[in-house]
Amino acid sequence: MTTYLLRNASILGGETTDLLLADGVVAAVGPDLAAGPGADGATVVDATGLLALPGLVDLHTHLREPGREDAETVDTGTRAAAMGGFTAVHAMANTEPVADTAGVVEQVWRLGREAGHCDVFPVGAVTVGLAGERLAELGAMADSAARVRVFSDDGRCVSDAVLMRRALEYVKAFDGVVAQHAQEPRLTEGAQMNEGELSGRLGLTGWPAVAEEAIIARDCLLAAHVGSRLHVCHVSTAGSVQIVREAKARAAREGGWEVTAEVCPHHLLLTDELAATYDPIYKVNPPLRTAADVEALRAGLADGTIDVVATDHAPHPHEDKDCEWAAAAFGMLGLETALSIVQETMVDTGLLDWAGVAERMSAAPARIGRLAEHGQPLAVGAPANVVLYDPAVRRVVDPATSASLSRNTPYRGMELPGRVVATFLRGTPTVLDGALV
């Protein structure tokens, strides 16, 4: 295994130092390591002006394989992840066939190991076929080679309260977590965008905030009742932030409320006003919300109410997006732009420092997913999962250069800050000089 010496990096935006990566771990941290033990013969990477962050972890990625290889594969999706600074991703279960058995999750896990661009941790379906009628093989998936610990019917809500309760009770046996897609189905039949004055003016069926908030409130209560772990996917409304905040306040007072939540980069930046273009590139589930919701989401992420930034990377082939709004698929790309958007919305606005970014994009998602080898500080002996990031540059997003198989990014032509210069997975580079290795 090649040894790498990262010279003059700024760990979490602090003083510059060197990092020596050897045998899969951070072997040394300090100034002028070139003259120290172990550095002889190391490949030197000049990190002057670059931030060093722990490898990012995504709790919410759609890799589409098996079944929708026209949109993405495990190989192409993890290439995009590496380009975005991710060393681990959780692959959602809404594949074809659905990842609701040990066999399917093991297939996805092995495809990730074969690709090698980042670690892939399959998310198991909560219900068979995502149908919401009976529990999937949760225990078998947990005991499989993939060691599944996160379960979700993402794309569909586990709307049956009894079934959700049973799932929360079941996963306690192996310290799992149920990640809920909070969408009350009866309140969102045919919904196309955020419900409000604009949806009425555009003639698009509205998606009310209460459809999300009602499920979150119910599931927080259920999780507390059974003493299990609940994770709320892609929070998008100010009301949802407040519900999660109240649940965490009760946990601090009473204990027993193990609730975490995530926000997606697009919900931190984009608003429902973009629907006025009728461009399906902006059609996403949950929908883009109002500027007031965006402000509340940023505040919730800043104060720790929202634990995690998760991409909800949702690739689609050209024909599924290049059509009229009502017929278009929900979803947008997210892996390669996530860190830039967090810099734009949270760091450059003064809401978070780089240590806060590392907590929300690496440490917290690793804790929730129970990933022992990810999310650790860049200290001696830690796994050498490292991102070198240049926060000073600005770049124009060009879908043609994406590592993803799909091109449905809502940031086409937008100028964003920052660029991932290098990504190391256990000391092995997956990206160097801004290019895939």
N, C-alpha and C positions, 0 to 999 in steps of 0.2 A: 504494500500500500504506500502510495506517494505521500511524503510529508509536505505540508504547506505552511509557509510563514507569511502571515498577513501583517504587513508593516504599516504602522501609523494609522490604525483604525480608531474610530471614536465609538467606544461601547456605549450604547444608549444615549449618544450625544454628549458624553463626558470627555475627560482628557484623553488625548491620543495615546495609544499603546500598541504593542504587538501581540498577536495571538499565534501560537504554534499548534497546528493540528496534526496529530500523529496517532496511528493505530485506532482511528475512529473516535478519538476523544480530544478535548482541549488539553494539550499536554503542558502548556505554560502560557501565562499571561503576564506581560510586563514590558518595560521599555528596553529597546536594544537587545532583543532576543537573538539576533543573528550571531552574536558572539557566544551565546550560551550553549549548554549541552542539548543535544538532540537536533539542533538547527543545521548542522553540517549536511550539505547536499539537499536541503529543503528547496522546493520550488517557491520562489518569492512572488507574492502578489502585492503590488503597491496599492495600499488602501488609503492613501493620503486624501483627505477631504471626504471620506466615506464613513457612513454609520455602520457599525456592526450590531446586528440584532439576532436574537435566537431565531432559528427557522420557524416560519409561520405555520400555523395549524388551522385548517379549515374544517369546521364542523358540518358543512352543508355544501356538498359538491354533487353535481349530476354528471356522471361519466358515460351514461347511456348504454354501455356494453354490459350484458348481452342484449341484443335485439334491435338497437337503434344505432348501429355503427355508421349510418349515413349522417348522423349528427355529431357523434364523438365516439372515441374509443378510449379504453383505459390508457393506452399509450399516448394518444394525442392530448387527452385531458391532463395527464400528469406532466407532459411537456409544458403545457400552459401553466400548470401549477408551479413548476420549477422556475419558469420565467417570471412569475409573480412573487418569488421568494418563499414559496411553501415547500416544506419538507414532509408534510403529512396532510392527507385529505381524508374526509369521511365520505364515502360514495353512497348516495341515496338509493333507496330500494326500488324505485319505480322504473325498473328495467323490464325487458320482455324476454324471458319470463321474470316475474317479480322475484326479488331476493327475499323469499319467505321460507326458504329451507336451507339446511346446512350445505347442501350441494351447490346452490347458486352463490351463496356468500363465499364459499371456498373458491369457486371459480374466479370471482372478482378479485379476491385476495391474491390468488396465484398470478393472475394477469398483472397485478400491480408489482409483484416481486419480479416478474419477468421483465417488465418495462424498466424498472429501476430508477425512474426519475424522481420519485418521492414515495413515501410509504402510503399504502392505500388500506384504509380500514373500512370494510363494508358496514353499512347501516342495515339492520334487519327490518323487514316489515313487521308492523304490529299485528296486522290481520292478514289472513290468507287472501292473496290476490289483491290486496288493498281494498277489499270489498266491504270492510267494516262489519262483518257478520260473525266471524269466529277468530280466535287468536291463532296466530301462526306458531311455528315451532320455535318459540323463543329460547327455551332451554337448549335445544339441539344446536341452534346457531351460536349460543353462548359457549357451548362445549366444543364447537368445531375448531378446526385449525385457524379460522379467522378470528376466534375469540371475541365475538360481537358483544359490545356493551351499550351501544346506542341503537334504539329502535324507533322507527318512524314510518308513518304512512304518508309522508310528505307528498304534497300534491292533492291529498285528500285528508279531511279531518276525521279523527276517530270521534264521531259525533254521539255515539251511543254511550251514555254516562256509565252504565253497568260494565260495558266492555272496557272502557277506559280505566275504570276502577280495577278490574281484574288484571289488566296489563301492568298497572302500577304495582299491584300486589305481587305479580309474578316476577318482575325484574328485580325485586328486593333480594331474591335468593342468591343472585350473583352480582350484586352491586351495579345493576344496569340502570339506564335512564330512558324514559320515554320522551321523545322529542315531538311535540304536538304541532301540527299545522292547524292553527286556530282559525277556522272558517265555518261558521254555522251554515250548513248547506241550504236550508230552507230560506234563509235571509239573503242568499247570494245566487239564487237560480237565475241563470242568464246574465249575471253581472259582468260588466265590461271595464269599468273604471271606478274610481272613488266617487261615492255618492255626494252630490252637492249641487250648487247652482250651475257649475260648469257641465256636469253630466246631463242635466236637464236641457241646457242650451245646445249641447252637441247631439242630443237624441240617443245617448248611450245609457244602457241600464246601469244604475248606480250600485255600488258595492259599499254598504254602510259600515262605518267604523264599529258599530255595536256588534256586527257579526263576528268580528275578531275578539272584541273585548269580553263578550259574554262567555265564550269558550275558555278564555284565559282565566276569568274569575272562577268559573266552575272547576277547572282543572287544578288551580291553586288550592282550592278547598278539598278536592279529592286527594291530592298529594299529601296535604297535611293530615287528612283523616286516616290514610293508610300508612303514613310515615315513609313515603317513597320519594324518589327523585324525579322531578319534572323539569324539562327544558322546553322553553317556548321558542319556536322557530320564527324567524323574520318578523319581529314586532314592527308595526308600521304606523301606529296612531298614538297621539298624546294620551288618550284614555288608557291604552294598553300599558304605557310606561307607568302611569299612576297606579294601576292595579298591581303590577309587579313590584313597584316601590312599597306599596302597602303590605304585600305579602312578605317582603323582606323585613319590613319593620316589625311585623308580627313574629317572624322567625327570631329576630333579635330579642324580643320580649319574652316569647313563649317557648321557642325551640320547635323542631318538628316540621318546619316549612323549608324543604329543600328545593327551591325554585331558582332556576337560572334562565337567562334570556339572551337572544342574539338580535342584532340589527344588521341589515345588508348595506353595503356601500351605496347602492343606488337610492336607498331610502334616506340616506344622509345628505344627498346632493340634489336629486331631481324631484320635481313636483308634478302634480296632476295637470298643470297648465300645458305640459307637453302633449297631452292627449288631444289638444285642439288642432294639432297637425294631422291627426288621423294616421300617423305613421305607426304601424304595429311594432316597430322596434321598441316603443315605450310601453307596450302591453306586458304586464307582469303580474304575478300572483304572490302576495297581496299587491294591490295596485299602488302606483305612486299616489301619495297623499298631498295635503296642503302644505304651504310654507310654515304654518303654525305647527303642524305635525313634525316636520323636519327639524324645527327648532327644539321641540320637546325631545325628539330622539337623540339629538346631539347632546342635550343637557343630561339625559338619562345615561348615555354612554360615558359622559365625563364624570358623573358622580357615582358611577358603579352600579346603578340600578340595572342597567343592561351590562351583562358580563363580557360579551363576545361580539366581535365583528365577524360575520360569516358571509361568504360570497353568494350563496345560492346560484352558483355558476350553472346556467341552464342553456346549453347549446341547442340550436335548431338548424336544420338544413334550410337552404334558401327558399324553397317552395313553401315552407311552413310559416314564413314571415313576410314574404313578398306577395301579399294578397290583401283583401279588404280586412279592416280591423276586426270585425265580428268573427271571421273565419280563421284568423291568425292564432298561432299558439302563444301561450303565456311564457315569458322568460327571456333572460338576457345573459350575456357573458359577464364574468366577473373576476376570474382568477388573476389575469395579468394587469388589471388596473386597480385592484383593491387597496394596495398600500398607498398608491398615489392619491386616491380619493380620500383616504383617511388623513393623509398629510394635508390635503386641501381643506377639508372640512373641520378637522379636529386639532391638528398641530399648528398649522399656519394661522388659525383663529385664536390660538392660545388656550383652547379647551383641554388639551392633553399634551404632555411631554412625551418624549420617545420611550421612557420607561413605562408610561401608561399604555402606549401602543403595543409594546412587547407583552404587557399583561393581558391585553384584550385580544391580541391576534396570535399569541403563542402560548403563554402560561395557562390562562383560563380555559381555552378550548382543550388543551392537553389534559387538564385536571378533569374536566367534565367527561371527556372521552376515555379517561383512565389510561392515558398513554405515558408510561413511565420514562420512555426514552426521548420524549419531546417536551418542549416548553421550559427547559431548565435554563437558568442563568448561564452566561458565558464565563464559567469559572473552571479552574483546573479540575479535571476528572469528569466533567460533563460531556455527554455525547456531542460530537463536533457538528451540530446542525446550526449552520451560520448563514446569515444573509448580509451581504455588503450592498449598501444602498446609497445612492447619490441624491441627497435632497435638494441640491442647488440647481440642477438642470431642469428644464421644462421640455416637454415633448408633445407633439401632436399625435393623437391616436389614429392609427391607420389600420383598419381591419385586415388589410391584405398581408400585414406582417405578423398576424396572430399565429401562435403555435396551435391554437385550437383548430379543429376540423371545420367549425362553423364560424360565421362572421357577424352574428347578431349582437354587436355591441352598441349600446345607446350613446357611446362617447365618440363616435366617428367624427373626426375633424376637430374635436375639442382639445385644447391645450391643457395638460395636467402637469403637476410638479413631480419630480423624482423619477428615478430609474433604478431597477435592480441590476447591479453590475455583476454580482456573483452569488451563487447559492451552493452551499456544501451540505451534503447528506452523509452524516457520519464520516466527515473528513474527505469525502470524494466529491469533486465538483460536478454539479449537474448543469450549471451555467457559469461561464467565465467571459469576462469582457462583454457582458450583455448578450451573449449568444449561447445557445444550447451546446453542451459538450457531447 
